Amino acid sequence: VPETGISLGEISRLLKERYGHDVHIDGDLVETPTGGLALTVRGSGVPASTFEGSATELGKLTTQAAEYVYSKSQPARWAYYLQNAGRSEEAITFCRTAFGSASFKDRPYLLNVWANSINNTGGSLEEALGLYRAALKLDPDYWTAHSNVMNSLWLLGKEEEAWHAGEEMRDVAGGRPGRAPETMYQNWDVLTWNLGPWLDGQLADAAASGGVGTGIGTVGPAIADIQARLHDPENAELALKTTKE
């Protein structure tokens, strides 16, 4: 920019530093008096923490430091990482301890992972249901939590309440189709044997995600299940053969 003597690249960097959302991390790696290693990391919004090990454990220390930075800078994503990695007990502990200091935006997600992890460890369905409902109080548009409320009520044998929960979601979403993704109605669709819309929602979810789906498991078997209920064994078999891991 001739009038200022500042290049476009410098302006871009300054704007990113001022208004961006990057987390800047630095740290130190030193040898301890006993011949081991001490790796300290710190960053914006990430308090300093030190990880110590033997001289041959640099890889382990790096992993520990990276996980620490991830958990402090992006608690909701870290919680989902723990859940999806099968580290359910760690997820429960993390969500419980991180909730109080988390942003209001992250809190519904922490509650949802907390509840999911309780279910994954064979814990109380009632406790998980309470957490899903608490997440909805914080964010009424959290469609995944609506779906999980329906699922929990169904598993508790409260099918009519699960149906009502689906109706509540439809009201919040402004009707169906509305703001809630169609795939979030899958529990309501199963309860009411609404097979056509259920299949359409699953197919749309698969098409929007490279065939994998956005649920906990791949969507292929669910599509095959619906097609089998619709007496379409050929397409059910094809859905299974083309399911992605």
C-alpha positions in Angstrom: 0.0 0.0 0.0 2.0 3.0 -1.3 0.6 5.6 1.1 1.6 3.6 4.2 4.7 1.7 3.1 3.1 -1.6 4.3 2.8 -4.6 2.0 -0.5 -6.5 1.5 1.1 -9.5 3.1 1.9 -7.5 6.3 -1.7 -6.1 6.4 -3.0 -9.6 6.0 -0.8 -10.9 8.9 -1.7 -8.0 11.2 -5.5 -8.4 10.5 -5.2 -12.1 11.2 -3.3 -11.5 14.5 -5.8 -8.9 15.6 -9.1 -10.5 14.5 -8.3 -14.1 13.9 -8.9 -17.1 16.3 -5.5 -18.9 16.1 -4.1 -20.3 19.3 -0.4 -19.4 19.5 1.6 -22.1 21.2 5.2 -22.1 22.3 7.3 -23.9 24.9 10.7 -25.3 26.1 12.4 -28.6 26.0 15.2 -29.0 28.6 17.2 -31.7 30.2 16.4 -32.4 33.8 19.1 -32.8 36.5 18.6 -36.6 36.4 19.2 -36.8 32.6 15.5 -36.9 31.6 13.4 -34.5 29.6 11.0 -31.8 30.6 8.7 -30.4 27.9 6.8 -27.2 28.9 4.0 -25.8 26.7 2.0 -22.6 26.9 -0.1 -20.4 24.7 -3.0 -18.0 24.3 -5.7 -19.3 26.7 -3.5 -22.3 27.6 -1.8 -22.1 31.0 1.8 -23.4 31.1 2.2 -27.1 31.9 5.3 -29.3 32.1 5.6 -33.0 31.2 8.6 -35.0 32.3 10.0 -38.3 31.2 13.1 -40.2 30.4 15.5 -39.2 27.6 13.9 -41.8 25.3 10.3 -40.6 25.8 10.2 -37.5 23.7 7.4 -38.9 21.5 5.3 -39.7 24.6 5.9 -36.2 26.1 4.9 -34.6 22.8 1.7 -36.5 22.6 0.9 -35.5 26.2 1.6 -31.9 25.5 -0.4 -31.9 22.3 -3.4 -33.5 24.1 -3.1 -30.9 26.9 -3.1 -28.0 24.4 -6.1 -29.5 22.5 -8.1 -30.0 25.7 -7.5 -26.4 26.9 -7.9 -24.6 23.6 -10.9 -26.6 22.2 -12.6 -28.4 25.1 -15.7 -29.5 23.2 -13.7 -31.0 20.3 -11.4 -32.7 22.7 -14.3 -34.2 24.5 -15.6 -35.7 21.2 -12.1 -36.9 20.5 -12.1 -38.8 23.7 -15.5 -40.2 23.1 -14.7 -41.3 19.5 -11.4 -42.9 20.6 -13.3 -45.1 23.1 -11.8 -43.2 26.1 -15.2 -42.9 27.8 -14.1 -42.8 31.4 -11.7 -40.0 30.5 -14.4 -38.2 28.6 -16.7 -38.3 31.6 -14.0 -36.9 34.0 -13.0 -34.2 31.5 -16.5 -33.0 30.8 -17.4 -32.9 34.5 -14.3 -30.9 35.4 -14.2 -28.6 32.3 -17.9 -27.6 32.3 -17.6 -24.8 34.9 -14.8 -23.0 33.1 -16.0 -23.7 29.5 -17.7 -21.1 27.4 -21.5 -21.1 27.1 -21.1 -22.1 23.5 -19.1 -25.3 24.5 -21.2 -26.3 27.5 -24.1 -28.1 25.6 -21.5 -30.2 23.7 -19.7 -31.2 26.9 -23.0 -32.3 28.4 -23.8 -34.3 25.3 -20.5 -36.1 25.3 -20.8 -36.6 29.0 -24.1 -38.3 28.5 -22.9 -40.4 25.5 -20.0 -41.6 27.5 -22.2 -42.6 30.4 -24.2 -44.7 27.9 -21.0 -46.1 26.4 -19.8 -47.4 29.8 -23.2 -49.0 30.7 -24.1 -46.2 33.1 -27.5 -44.8 34.1 -29.8 -44.0 31.2 -31.7 -41.6 33.5 -28.6 -39.7 34.3 -27.7 -39.5 30.6 -31.2 -38.3 29.8 -30.9 -35.5 32.4 -27.7 -34.3 30.8 -29.2 -34.3 27.3 -32.1 -32.2 28.6 -29.7 -29.9 30.3 -27.9 -29.4 27.0 -31.2 -28.5 25.4 -31.9 -25.9 28.0 -28.7 -24.2 27.1 -29.2 -24.5 23.3 -32.8 -25.4 22.2 -31.5 -25.7 18.6 -29.0 -28.5 19.5 -30.7 -31.1 17.2 -28.3 -33.9 18.2 -29.4 -33.5 21.8 -33.1 -33.6 20.7 -32.4 -36.9 19.0 -30.5 -38.3 22.0 -33.4 -37.4 24.3 -35.8 -39.4 22.0 -33.4 -42.3 21.9 -32.9 -42.3 25.7 -36.7 -42.3 26.4 -37.2 -45.1 23.9 -34.5 -47.2 25.6 -36.2 -46.6 28.9 -39.4 -48.0 27.4 -41.1 -44.6 27.3 -42.0 -44.7 23.6 -44.9 -42.2 24.0 -42.6 -39.7 25.7 -40.0 -40.2 23.0 -42.7 -39.4 20.4 -43.6 -36.2 22.2 -39.9 -35.3 22.3 -39.9 -35.6 18.5 -42.9 -33.4 18.3 -41.2 -30.8 20.5 -38.2 -30.8 18.2 -40.4 -30.3 15.2 -42.0 -27.3 16.9 -38.6 -25.8 17.8 -37.4 -26.4 14.2 -40.4 -24.5 12.8 -42.0 -27.6 11.2 -40.7 -30.5 9.1 -38.9 -29.9 6.9 -37.4 -27.1 8.9 -34.2 -26.1 10.6 -33.5 -29.5 12.0 -31.7 -31.9 9.7 -34.0 -34.7 8.5 -31.6 -37.4 9.9 -32.4 -36.1 13.4 -35.9 -37.4 13.1 -34.8 -41.0 12.7 -35.9 -42.1 16.2 -39.3 -40.5 15.7 -39.6 -42.1 12.2 -38.8 -45.6 13.6 -41.3 -45.2 16.4 -44.0 -44.2 14.0 -42.9 -46.6 11.2 -42.4 -43.6 9.0 -40.1 -45.5 6.7 -40.1 -43.3 3.6 -38.9 -40.1 5.3 -36.6 -42.1 7.5 -34.9 -43.5 4.4 -34.8 -40.2 2.7 -33.1 -38.6 5.7 -30.5 -41.3 5.9 -29.8 -41.1 2.1 -29.4 -37.3 2.3 -27.1 -37.6 5.3 -24.9 -40.1 3.3 -24.9 -37.9 0.2 -23.7 -34.9 2.2 -20.9 -36.8 3.9 -19.2 -38.9 1.2 -21.4 -41.9 2.0 -20.3 -42.2 5.6 -23.0 -40.3 7.5 -22.7 -37.9 10.4 -23.8 -40.3 13.2 -21.6 -42.3 15.6 -21.6 -45.2 13.2 -21.5 -45.4 9.4 -24.9 -44.9 7.8 -24.8 -47.9 5.4 -26.3 -50.5 7.7 -29.1 -48.2 8.8 -30.0 -47.6 5.1 -29.9 -51.4 4.5 -32.1 -51.9 7.6 -34.8 -49.5 6.3 -34.7 -51.1 2.8 -35.2 -54.5 4.3 -38.2 -53.3 6.2 -39.5 -51.9 2.9 -39.1 -55.4 1.4 -36.3 -54.3 -0.9 -33.6 -56.9 -0.3 -31.6 -56.1 -3.4 -30.9 -52.5 -2.5 -30.4 -53.6 1.2 -27.7 -56.0 0.1 -26.1 -53.3 -2.1 -26.1 -50.8 0.8 -24.2 -53.3 2.9 -21.7 -54.1 0.1 -21.0 -50.4 -0.4 -20.8 -49.4 3.3 -17.8 -47.4 4.2 -15.8 -48.2 7.3 
